[in-house]
């Protein structure tokens, strides 16, 4: 099978012919139908996240069809379509797992980082960490839901925003374009902050229901009730604090962010809260898919062939894509 691989220390993917992976125990072998390209994949390729394997196949927004099952796998049927996300396994017994915080597991397994992911024709995945996918989404449009949607939802939930409040989204990429729709459907006003001069992303945000969209160094002229930072830019944290009211929550939603500059205490004062989001839990996934069944969202995608994975990474890095990039093997 064809797989796009990353050697430790390299910063570009290389095509390789690999044998079909064999499923063991609770694993499934999936034929990859589509795989989203996430900003975390970009961080892995660019070396922002240190390599954990000498050779890895990235990709953790996998839509696949069950082609073979390990001896203990019985959750999904042969031929069934399932989704694979970033959290590919957890120990189940550390203090975090025991307290329903498997996203903080001491020995986690991440898809496309610790174990091979979906930038390939086939992939294996632990069925206990896979998701049944709603029929309303085809393969390509379901793929971004599996990380951009799930991590975006966790950040959105942890912000505590509710009712007719005002939500700021910093960085309007794959996650923000999903959460924008979800927030608007639940009555929130969304303010989209984009990189200065990026009129394309600002227009895209307004098309998806944002009440205001503009440069990240400006503002809508009124205070935010919460803010989610999706762009990996540490300097946005003081800007978000400056834009929020007292008692608000600012959530840093990425797995990697550049250094946060010093800022005056007065920006944090007033019982503002800054928190990060680490990975996700399976419960987050079930809650998210239940929510979008009531409030459907439309994922906007640009497709690439598997062999064009480096082009997709480059397009993501440059901010050229509205919505999400998806590989179709």
N, C-alpha and C positions, 0 to 999 in steps of 0.2 A: 504494500500500500504506500501511497505518497504521504509524507508528513513534512511539515515545515519545522525544522529543529533549530535550537539555539545552543551553541557551545559556550560554556563558561568563559567570560572575558571577551566574547564577540558582541557586536552590536547590530547584527543583521541576521535574519533567518536564512537558513540554507535548506534546499529541498533534498530529501533523502528517501530512499526506498527502505521500508521497514517491514518485518513480518507482521501478520495479524496478531494483535495482542490477545492472550488467552485469559478468560475470566476465571477467577478463583473464588471459592467460598461465597460471599455475598455480592460478588461483582457481576456486572453485566457487560457484554461487549455490544457496543452501539455503533451502528452505521451513522456517521455524522451527516445530518441533513443541512445544518447551518451552524455557524459559530460566530458570535459577536466578537468584535475587537474592542477591548476595554482599555481605559487609561492605565490600569494596572499592568496590562500586557506591555504597554509602552514603557512603564517604569522598569519592568523586568528586562526588556530589550536594551534600554538605555543604561542599565546598570545602577539606576537609583535604588533598586532593591538588590542586595547582594545575591549572587547565585547560590542555590542550595543543592544543585545537582550538576555534574559535569556536562550533561546533555539533557535538554528538556524540550518537550513539545508544548508551547504555550496554548492558551485558550481556555476560558472558563465560563463562557456563555454558550453552552452546547445544547443544541436540539438534536436528539438522535433517536434511532429506532432500534429496539431490542432485537439483536440477531443471535445471541447466545447467552446462557446464564450459568453462573457457577453453581456448585452442588447445593449451596444453602440459599440461593436467590429464589424467592417465590413471591415477591411483592408485585412485580410487573409481569405481564404476559408477553410471550414471544410476539414480535411485530408491533408492540405498543410504542407510542411516541413518548419520550420522557425528556426532562431537562436536567442539566448538570450545572451547578454553580461553583463559586469559589471555594466554599468549605467542602472539602472532599472526604473528611474524616476527623474524628476527635477521639480522645482516649476513653471517655465515658466514666472515668473514676476520679479525676483530679477534683480539687475543691470547686473549680469553676464549672466543670461538667455536672457535678453533683448539685449545684445550685442553679441549674437551668441557664448557665452562661457559657455554653459550649463554644461560643465565638471567641472566648478568652482562654480556651484550652491550653495547657502547658505544652502539649505535644500535638499540635494540629497537623492535618494534611491538607494542603491547598492544591486544587486542580490547576494544572498548567504551571506549577511552581515546584511542588514536591513530587507530584506524579504527573505523567503526561496528560496533556489536555486535548482540546478539540481542533487544533490546526492540523487536521489529518483526516484521512478517509474513515478511520475507525478509532475508537477510544474505549477503554474500560473505565468503569465507575462503580463505586460502592452504592448499591441500590438503596441503602438506608439513608443516603444523602442526596437522592434524586427526587425530582418533583414531577407529579402528573401535571400536564400542561392543558390549559383551557382550549377547547376546540375552536374558539372564536379567533384565534391567532394562527396564521400560517407559520411555517417553519422560520422564514426570514424575519418576520415581525415579532415572533416569540423570543428570538435569541436575546435581544437587549434587555428583556425583562429579567433575565437570570443573573444579572449583576447590577447594571445601571438601575433597573427597577427595584431590585431587592435592597441594595445598599442605599439607594435614594429613599426608599420607604423607611428603612431603619432610621436614617438621619431625620427624616420628616417626623416620624413618631417620637423620637427622643427630643425634638424641639418643643414638644408640648403644645404646639399651636392648635387652635380649635376655633370653630365658629367664624365669624366675619372679622378675622384678624388679618394683619398685613405681614406677609412673608417675603423675605429677601432671598434671592438665589444668586450666588456669586459664581460665575462660570456657567455658561448656558450650553452644555454639551448633552451627552446621551442621558445621564441621570436627571439633569434639570428639566429636560424637555418632557420627561415622563411625569416628574413630580409637579411641574407647573400645571399640567392638565388635571392631575388628581386634586391638587389644592383648590383650583378654580371650581371643580365639580363639588367640592365640599364648602364652598362659600368664602374662601379666602381671596384677598387681593394679593396678587403676586407682583413683586418688583424684581426685574431681571437686570443684574449687573454684568456687563460684558467687558472684554478688554477694550481699552480706549480706542475709538475709531472703528470698531467692528460693527458697522451698520447692518451687515447681513444677519448676524446673530440677534441683534436688537429687533429687527423686523420679524425674524422667526419667532421670537418670544411673544411679540404682540399678536402674531397670527394664532398662537396657541392659547391666548387668553390673558396674558400678562396685562396688568393695568398701566404699567410703566416699564420702560426698558431704556437703559442708557449706560454710559461709561462707568466703570467701577470706581473712578475717582470723583464721581458726582453723586447725586442722590435725588430722590423723588420729592424732596421738600417736606416730608412728614416722617415721623419715626416708625421703625419696624417693630413688630411684636416678636419676631424670631428671624434668624438668618441661617441659611445652610451654605457652607463654603465647599463647592465641588472643585474649583480650580486649585491646583497644587501650589499656591502662591502664598507664602507666609505673611506677606505685607497686607493681605486682604483681611486678616484677623482684626488688627486695630481699626481698619476702615469699617468693618462690620459692627464692631463694638460702638464706634462713633455714630453709626446709623440707627442703633437700636434704643428702645426706651428702657427705663429702669425695670428690673425683674425679668428681662428677656433672656433667651437662651441662644447662643451662637454655637452651631455644630460644625466641626471640621470633619468632612465626610470622606476624605481620601485616605489611602493607605500610606501615602508619601506626601510631604509638603516641604517646601523650602523653609529655611530658618525664619522664625517669627521675630521681627525687630522689636526692640524695646519700645514700650509705650507708657504714657502716664497712668497712674493708678486710677485717676478720675474716670477713665474710659470703662474700667471694670466695676468701679464703685456703683452703688445703687442696686446691689444684689443681682447684677448680671452674672450669667453662668456661661463658661466656655467648656465645651466637652468635645471629645473625639468619638468617632465611630470605628469600632474594630470588627471587621468581617460581618458575619450575620449568623443567625441561628436558623434551624429548620422551622421553628415556630414562626419566625419572621416571614419565611417563604409562604407558609400556609396562610398566614394573615393577609399578606400582600395579594396573593391570588384570589382570596375570598373578596378582598376589597375591590379589585378591578373587575370582578364579576358584577358588582353593583355600580361601579363607576368606571366604565371602560375607557381605556386610553388608547391612543393611536401612536405606535412607534414609527418614526420616520427613519428610513434606512437608506444607505448607499451600499450596493453589493459589489463584491470583488470575488474573483475566482481564488481557489486555494493557493495557486501559484503566484497570485498577486498580493500575498500577505504583507510583503515589505512595502508595497505601494500603499496599502491600507494603513499601515503603521505611520508612514510618512504623512499621509493625509490627516491622520488624527493629530500627529505632532504639530502640524502647521495650523490646526484649527479650521481646516477647510470644510469639514463635514458638518452639515446641519443634522442633528440627531445622532445616529450610530452607524458605524461601519460593520458590515457582516460578510463573512467569508462563506461562499457556497461551493463545497467540494465538487 
